[in-house]
Amino acid sequence: MSTPFTPNRRSFMSVLTSLAGLTALHVTGTEAAAQAPAGAQNWDLSWIDGLKGKHKQVFDMADSDPASEPPPLRLPRNYMDGFRDVYTQSFPDIQTVVGISGRAFNVNASDRLWEKYALGERSKITDPVTGKPSIRNLYLDDPTLGVKALQARGTIFWQCNIALNGVAQQLATARKLPLAEVRADLIAGMNPGVKLVPSHVMALGLVQERGATYVKI
């Protein structure tokens, strides 16, 4: 006949300790879950629901070199030109989105950021006017390929927050500045109209769920 189990004081305390640990994990997990929705509400992704044009395309500019030849930003321009010339359609029937991540951050940075953080020198981008490392955003003002020209035709530019954090960390380390200070400065110094998204791949999925076709540039 089997002997009934009689817990001694040591085993009893072990059980209590395990239960206390499980309770702490449950409380911590519950608190984290309760805090998650509050953080999520800080992200304004309502513009994604506005993608209701008949034809929509997202241009994935993750880690692309914006200074390469031919210029990557020719593709959203060509897409819009095609619909204009063939079907006489334009925004809001035709909608384009350029997703920026990785080293393509420079496209979304204002002239102030280019000068303050020497982005031209950092990325080895020479200003053709001065022949020196650029202290201005060379991708802004081209009359057909520039960010402003594309925005005037309805193009939305986004910036991946994860990639921005990486840029902020690199600049903060190089200049011995507080990371939070540099990150806030980068966000404040992005071009007008740029949408900050939690992650590049998340935003790619969301806009495709709204019917946008995909092109890697």
C-alpha positions as YAML, in Angstrom:
chain: A
units: angstrom
residues:
- id: 1
  name: MET
  ca: [0.00, 0.00, 0.00]
- id: 2
  name: SER
  ca: [1.31, 3.42, -0.91]
- id: 3
  name: THR
  ca: [2.33, 5.83, 1.81]
- id: 4
  name: PRO
  ca: [0.35, 9.11, 1.85]
- id: 5
  name: PHE
  ca: [2.38, 12.23, 1.12]
- id: 6
  name: THR
  ca: [2.87, 14.40, 4.20]
- id: 7
  name: PRO
  ca: [4.45, 17.75, 3.39]
- id: 8
  name: ASN
  ca: [7.18, 18.92, 5.73]
- id: 9
  name: ARG
  ca: [7.83, 22.57, 6.57]
- id: 10
  name: ARG
  ca: [10.49, 22.97, 3.85]
- id: 11
  name: SER
  ca: [8.26, 21.67, 1.05]
- id: 12
  name: PHE
  ca: [5.38, 23.77, 2.35]
- id: 13
  name: MET
  ca: [7.51, 26.95, 2.16]
- id: 14
  name: SER
  ca: [8.64, 26.02, -1.36]
- id: 15
  name: VAL
  ca: [5.05, 25.80, -2.48]
- id: 16
  name: LEU
  ca: [4.26, 29.19, -0.95]
- id: 17
  name: THR
  ca: [7.28, 30.74, -2.65]
- id: 18
  name: SER
  ca: [6.27, 29.33, -6.04]
- id: 19
  name: LEU
  ca: [2.73, 30.59, -5.64]
- id: 20
  name: ALA
  ca: [4.01, 34.04, -4.69]
- id: 21
  name: GLY
  ca: [6.18, 34.10, -7.80]
- id: 22
  name: LEU
  ca: [3.29, 33.12, -10.04]
- id: 23
  name: THR
  ca: [1.12, 35.81, -8.46]
- id: 24
  name: ALA
  ca: [3.81, 38.44, -9.06]
- id: 25
  name: LEU
  ca: [4.13, 37.37, -12.70]
- id: 26
  name: HIS
  ca: [0.37, 37.57, -13.13]
- id: 27
  name: VAL
  ca: [0.20, 41.06, -11.61]
- id: 28
  name: THR
  ca: [3.12, 42.29, -13.71]
- id: 29
  name: GLY
  ca: [1.61, 40.85, -16.88]
- id: 30
  name: THR
  ca: [-1.77, 42.38, -16.07]
- id: 31
  name: GLU
  ca: [-0.24, 45.79, -15.45]
- id: 32
  name: ALA
  ca: [1.70, 45.62, -18.72]
- id: 33
  name: ALA
  ca: [-1.42, 44.64, -20.63]
- id: 34
  name: ALA
  ca: [-3.32, 47.49, -19.05]
- id: 35
  name: GLN
  ca: [-0.62, 49.97, -20.06]
- id: 36
  name: ALA
  ca: [-0.26, 48.75, -23.66]
- id: 37
  name: PRO
  ca: [-3.46, 50.32, -25.06]
- id: 38
  name: ALA
  ca: [-2.52, 53.69, -23.55]
- id: 39
  name: GLY
  ca: [0.80, 53.65, -25.41]
- id: 40
  name: ALA
  ca: [-0.86, 52.57, -28.63]
- id: 41
  name: GLN
  ca: [-3.20, 55.55, -28.52]
- id: 42
  name: ASN
  ca: [-0.24, 57.88, -28.95]
- id: 43
  name: TRP
  ca: [0.14, 56.75, -32.57]
- id: 44
  name: ASP
  ca: [-2.01, 58.55, -35.12]
- id: 45
  name: LEU
  ca: [-2.49, 56.12, -37.99]
- id: 46
  name: SER
  ca: [-5.84, 57.55, -39.06]
- id: 47
  name: TRP
  ca: [-4.30, 58.72, -42.37]
- id: 48
  name: ILE
  ca: [-4.11, 55.07, -43.45]
- id: 49
  name: ASP
  ca: [-7.90, 54.87, -43.44]
- id: 50
  name: GLY
  ca: [-7.88, 57.80, -45.87]
- id: 51
  name: LEU
  ca: [-6.27, 55.68, -48.58]
- id: 52
  name: LYS
  ca: [-9.45, 55.28, -50.61]
- id: 53
  name: GLY
  ca: [-8.23, 56.20, -54.10]
- id: 54
  name: LYS
  ca: [-9.05, 53.91, -57.01]
- id: 55
  name: HIS
  ca: [-5.34, 53.24, -57.59]
- id: 56
  name: LYS
  ca: [-2.83, 53.17, -54.73]
- id: 57
  name: GLN
  ca: [0.81, 52.18, -54.52]
- id: 58
  name: VAL
  ca: [3.33, 52.06, -51.65]
- id: 59
  name: PHE
  ca: [7.02, 52.50, -52.47]
- id: 60
  name: ASP
  ca: [9.25, 50.67, -49.99]
- id: 61
  name: MET
  ca: [12.38, 52.77, -49.43]
- id: 62
  name: ALA
  ca: [13.92, 50.74, -46.62]
- id: 63
  name: ASP
  ca: [17.71, 51.03, -46.62]
- id: 64
  name: SER
  ca: [17.68, 52.42, -50.15]
- id: 65
  name: ASP
  ca: [20.38, 54.93, -51.01]
- id: 66
  name: PRO
  ca: [18.43, 58.07, -51.99]
- id: 67
  name: ALA
  ca: [21.52, 59.40, -53.77]
- id: 68
  name: SER
  ca: [21.80, 56.44, -56.13]
- id: 69
  name: GLU
  ca: [21.31, 56.68, -59.88]
- id: 70
  name: PRO
  ca: [18.77, 56.63, -61.32]
- id: 71
  name: PRO
  ca: [17.01, 58.51, -58.49]
- id: 72
  name: PRO
  ca: [14.67, 56.20, -56.52]
- id: 73
  name: LEU
  ca: [12.02, 58.92, -56.19]
- id: 74
  name: ARG
  ca: [11.49, 58.84, -59.94]
- id: 75
  name: LEU
  ca: [9.25, 55.78, -59.43]
- id: 76
  name: PRO
  ca: [6.34, 57.44, -57.57]
- id: 77
  name: ARG
  ca: [6.56, 60.29, -60.07]
- id: 78
  name: ASN
  ca: [6.45, 57.87, -63.02]
- id: 79
  name: TYR
  ca: [3.49, 56.04, -61.47]
- id: 80
  name: MET
  ca: [1.49, 59.26, -61.17]
- id: 81
  name: ASP
  ca: [2.59, 60.51, -64.59]
- id: 82
  name: GLY
  ca: [1.37, 57.30, -66.21]
- id: 83
  name: PHE
  ca: [-2.14, 57.61, -64.81]
- id: 84
  name: ARG
  ca: [-2.19, 61.31, -65.65]
- id: 85
  name: ASP
  ca: [-1.12, 60.80, -69.25]
- id: 86
  name: VAL
  ca: [-3.13, 57.66, -70.04]
- id: 87
  name: TYR
  ca: [-6.29, 58.03, -67.95]
- id: 88
  name: THR
  ca: [-6.19, 61.77, -67.05]
- id: 89
  name: GLN
  ca: [-6.38, 60.72, -63.39]
- id: 90
  name: SER
  ca: [-4.63, 62.28, -60.44]
- id: 91
  name: PHE
  ca: [-5.04, 62.64, -56.68]
- id: 92
  name: PRO
  ca: [-7.30, 61.65, -54.93]
- id: 93
  name: ASP
  ca: [-8.06, 58.89, -57.46]
- id: 94
  name: ILE
  ca: [-4.32, 58.15, -57.58]
- id: 95
  name: GLN
  ca: [-2.55, 57.87, -54.22]
- id: 96
  name: THR
  ca: [1.11, 57.17, -53.52]
- id: 97
  name: VAL
  ca: [2.97, 56.50, -50.29]
- id: 98
  name: VAL
  ca: [6.74, 56.44, -49.78]
- id: 99
  name: GLY
  ca: [7.85, 54.40, -46.77]
- id: 100
  name: ILE
  ca: [11.20, 55.51, -45.34]
- id: 101
  name: SER
  ca: [13.41, 53.37, -43.13]
- id: 102
  name: GLY
  ca: [17.10, 52.69, -42.55]
- id: 103
  name: ARG
  ca: [19.62, 55.03, -44.14]
- id: 104
  name: ALA
  ca: [16.91, 56.68, -46.25]
- id: 105
  name: PHE
  ca: [16.08, 58.80, -43.16]
- id: 106
  name: ASN
  ca: [17.90, 61.71, -44.82]
- id: 107
  name: VAL
  ca: [14.98, 62.08, -47.25]
- id: 108
  name: ASN
  ca: [12.66, 62.99, -44.36]
- id: 109
  name: ALA
  ca: [15.11, 65.32, -42.59]
- id: 110
  name: SER
  ca: [14.77, 69.09, -42.87]
- id: 111
  name: ASP
  ca: [17.60, 71.40, -43.87]
- id: 112
  name: ARG
  ca: [18.04, 72.26, -40.20]
- id: 113
  name: LEU
  ca: [18.78, 68.63, -39.31]
- id: 114
  name: TRP
  ca: [21.12, 68.24, -42.27]
- id: 115
  name: GLU
  ca: [23.18, 71.20, -41.09]
- id: 116
  name: LYS
  ca: [23.04, 70.56, -37.33]
- id: 117
  name: TYR
  ca: [23.97, 66.87, -37.51]
- id: 118
  name: ALA
  ca: [26.17, 67.08, -40.63]
- id: 119
  name: LEU
  ca: [24.04, 64.47, -42.41]
- id: 120
  name: GLY
  ca: [25.75, 65.12, -45.73]
- id: 121
  name: GLU
  ca: [29.17, 64.41, -44.25]
- id: 122
  name: ARG
  ca: [27.80, 61.41, -42.34]
- id: 123
  name: SER
  ca: [26.32, 59.88, -45.50]
- id: 124
  name: LYS
  ca: [29.05, 61.10, -47.87]
- id: 125
  name: ILE
  ca: [26.62, 63.23, -49.88]
- id: 126
  name: THR
  ca: [28.16, 66.17, -51.73]
- id: 127
  name: ASP
  ca: [26.25, 69.33, -52.59]
- id: 128
  name: PRO
  ca: [26.75, 69.86, -56.36]
- id: 129
  name: VAL
  ca: [26.58, 73.63, -55.83]
- id: 130
  name: THR
  ca: [29.30, 73.93, -53.18]
- id: 131
  name: GLY
  ca: [31.29, 70.76, -53.87]
- id: 132
  name: LYS
  ca: [31.30, 70.12, -50.11]
- id: 133
  name: PRO
  ca: [29.34, 67.74, -47.86]
- id: 134
  name: SER
  ca: [25.75, 68.92, -48.10]
- id: 135
  name: ILE
  ca: [24.21, 70.87, -45.24]
- id: 136
  name: ARG
  ca: [20.80, 70.92, -46.94]
- id: 137
  name: ASN
  ca: [18.33, 68.25, -47.99]
- id: 138
  name: LEU
  ca: [19.08, 67.69, -51.66]
- id: 139
  name: TYR
  ca: [15.89, 65.67, -52.13]
- id: 140
  name: LEU
  ca: [13.44, 68.44, -51.26]
- id: 141
  name: ASP
  ca: [13.21, 70.92, -54.10]
- id: 142
  name: ASP
  ca: [13.66, 69.15, -57.43]
- id: 143
  name: PRO
  ca: [10.71, 70.40, -59.53]
- id: 144
  name: THR
  ca: [9.56, 66.89, -60.52]
- id: 145
  name: LEU
  ca: [11.41, 64.39, -58.29]
- id: 146
  name: GLY
  ca: [11.63, 66.38, -55.07]
- id: 147
  name: VAL
  ca: [9.76, 65.59, -51.87]
- id: 148
  name: LYS
  ca: [7.81, 68.84, -52.06]
- id: 149
  name: ALA
  ca: [6.79, 68.21, -55.68]
- id: 150
  name: LEU
  ca: [5.58, 64.71, -54.83]
- id: 151
  name: GLN
  ca: [3.74, 65.90, -51.73]
- id: 152
  name: ALA
  ca: [1.99, 68.56, -53.84]
- id: 153
  name: ARG
  ca: [0.62, 65.68, -55.93]
- id: 154
  name: GLY
  ca: [-0.71, 63.88, -52.84]
- id: 155
  name: THR
  ca: [2.22, 61.61, -51.97]
- id: 156
  name: ILE
  ca: [2.55, 60.69, -48.28]
- id: 157
  name: PHE
  ca: [5.97, 60.07, -46.75]
- id: 158
  name: TRP
  ca: [6.33, 58.05, -43.58]
- id: 159
  name: GLN
  ca: [9.23, 57.51, -41.19]
- id: 160
  name: CYS
  ca: [9.85, 54.23, -39.36]
- id: 161
  name: ASN
  ca: [10.15, 54.92, -35.63]
- id: 162
  name: ILE
  ca: [12.50, 51.97, -35.08]
- id: 163
  name: ALA
  ca: [14.88, 53.28, -37.74]
- id: 164
  name: LEU
  ca: [14.63, 56.80, -36.32]
- id: 165
  name: ASN
  ca: [15.61, 55.46, -32.88]
- id: 166
  name: GLY
  ca: [18.69, 53.90, -34.46]
- id: 167
  name: VAL
  ca: [19.71, 57.18, -36.10]
- id: 168
  name: ALA
  ca: [19.11, 59.03, -32.83]
- id: 169
  name: GLN
  ca: [21.31, 56.56, -30.94]
- id: 170
  name: GLN
  ca: [24.14, 56.92, -33.44]
- id: 171
  name: LEU
  ca: [24.01, 60.73, -33.41]
- id: 172
  name: ALA
  ca: [23.68, 60.93, -29.63]
- id: 173
  name: THR
  ca: [26.69, 58.66, -29.15]
- id: 174
  name: ALA
  ca: [28.80, 60.52, -31.70]
- id: 175
  name: ARG
  ca: [28.01, 63.92, -30.21]
- id: 176
  name: LYS
  ca: [27.81, 62.85, -26.56]
- id: 177
  name: LEU
  ca: [24.25, 64.16, -26.22]
- id: 178
  name: PRO
  ca: [21.28, 62.70, -24.33]
- id: 179
  name: LEU
  ca: [19.47, 60.17, -26.50]
- id: 180
  name: ALA
  ca: [15.99, 61.46, -25.58]
- id: 181
  name: GLU
  ca: [17.03, 65.00, -26.53]
- id: 182
  name: VAL
  ca: [18.35, 63.96, -29.95]
- id: 183
  name: ARG
  ca: [15.33, 61.76, -30.68]
- id: 184
  name: ALA
  ca: [12.91, 64.59, -29.87]
- id: 185
  name: ASP
  ca: [14.93, 66.95, -32.06]
- id: 186
  name: LEU
  ca: [14.84, 64.56, -35.01]
- id: 187
  name: ILE
  ca: [11.07, 64.16, -34.75]
- id: 188
  name: ALA
  ca: [10.56, 67.91, -34.51]
- id: 189
  name: GLY
  ca: [12.90, 68.47, -37.46]
- id: 190
  name: MET
  ca: [11.34, 66.12, -40.00]
- id: 191
  name: ASN
  ca: [9.82, 67.60, -43.15]
- id: 192
  name: PRO
  ca: [6.25, 68.90, -42.80]
- id: 193
  name: GLY
  ca: [3.66, 66.19, -43.39]
- id: 194
  name: VAL
  ca: [5.88, 63.16, -42.64]
- id: 195
  name: LYS
  ca: [3.98, 60.46, -40.75]
- id: 196
  name: LEU
  ca: [5.82, 58.69, -37.93]
- id: 197
  name: VAL
  ca: [4.83, 55.00, -37.84]
- id: 198
  name: PRO
  ca: [5.63, 52.41, -35.13]
- id: 199
  name: SER
  ca: [7.48, 50.15, -37.56]
- id: 200
  name: HIS
  ca: [8.13, 50.09, -41.29]
- id: 201
  name: VAL
  ca: [6.97, 46.53, -41.88]
- id: 202
  name: MET
  ca: [3.80, 47.10, -39.87]
- id: 203
  name: ALA
  ca: [2.89, 50.14, -41.99]
- id: 204
  name: LEU
  ca: [3.66, 48.21, -45.19]
- id: 205
  name: GLY
  ca: [1.15, 45.59, -44.14]
- id: 206
  name: LEU
  ca: [-1.52, 48.08, -43.14]
- id: 207
  name: VAL
  ca: [-1.47, 50.06, -46.39]
- id: 208
  name: GLN
  ca: [-1.52, 46.87, -48.45]
- id: 209
  name: GLU
  ca: [-4.55, 45.73, -46.47]
- id: 210
  name: ARG
  ca: [-6.19, 48.95, -47.71]
- id: 211
  name: GLY
  ca: [-5.52, 47.90, -51.29]
- id: 212
  name: ALA
  ca: [-2.15, 49.53, -52.05]
- id: 213
  name: THR
  ca: [0.10, 47.66, -54.45]
- id: 214
  name: TYR
  ca: [3.77, 47.29, -53.50]
- id: 215
  name: VAL
  ca: [7.02, 48.36, -55.16]
- id: 216
  name: LYS
  ca: [10.53, 48.12, -53.69]
- id: 217
  name: ILE
  ca: [12.78, 51.06, -54.53]
...
